[in-house]
Amino acid sequence: VPPFRDLASKSMGSMIEMQKVQLCELISPRLTTSFTKALGSNESVSEWDDAETALKAAIHHLRHLSQAWKKVLSRNVYHIAMGNLVDTVFVLFLEPVMKAFEISDPASRFVHYLFLEAVKSSAELFRTDDSSEGAEGLFKVAATHAVEFEKIKAVGQFMLMRLDDIQRSLEEGKFS
């Protein structure tokens, strides 16, 4: 039995790595360095549309994987694998936002919307056929298996807050 477990583990690891590459190929061309610069714009620009399209494409890809993997993987293995891939998507979106020198008010509202969509859509991927969990329950499962889940959620929330709101929320432990 151990040789089969090793083979299954290596196969799954290879499959996850291949899916990460495919996700990068879906997202990276649409999130060019000009996206980071476009976050300073006061009006909607094509880079914002490209980012939204990239997120939709990534979530669509993950939904297809989800449909296939839920049927054959144990719940725990499925959650770990999906968490790994969701983290890949989140990192690709967080990186340009965190590198931005300037983010305009309209861009911050866009990033808030984009990250909120990312959080909601990715949390749904953790729903299993036998679960009837609400959004909060799914958020907990997603946060357990996707390390970047809370980070992208917090950054999305920050985008609509003033500095004093952020300070107060930090003091109250809302982002811990």
HELIX and SHEET records of a PDB file:
HELIX    1   1 PRO A    2  ILE A   27  1                                  26    
HELIX    2   2 THR A   33  ALA A   38  1                                   6    
HELIX    3   3 SER A   46  VAL A   72  1                                  27    
HELIX    4   4 ARG A   75  LYS A   99  1                                  25    
HELIX    5   5 ASP A  105  GLU A  124  1                                  20    
HELIX    6   6 ALA A  135  HIS A  145  1                                  11    
HELIX    7   7 PHE A  149  PHE A  158  1                                  10    
HELIX    8   8 LEU A  163  GLU A  171  1                                   9    
END                                                                             
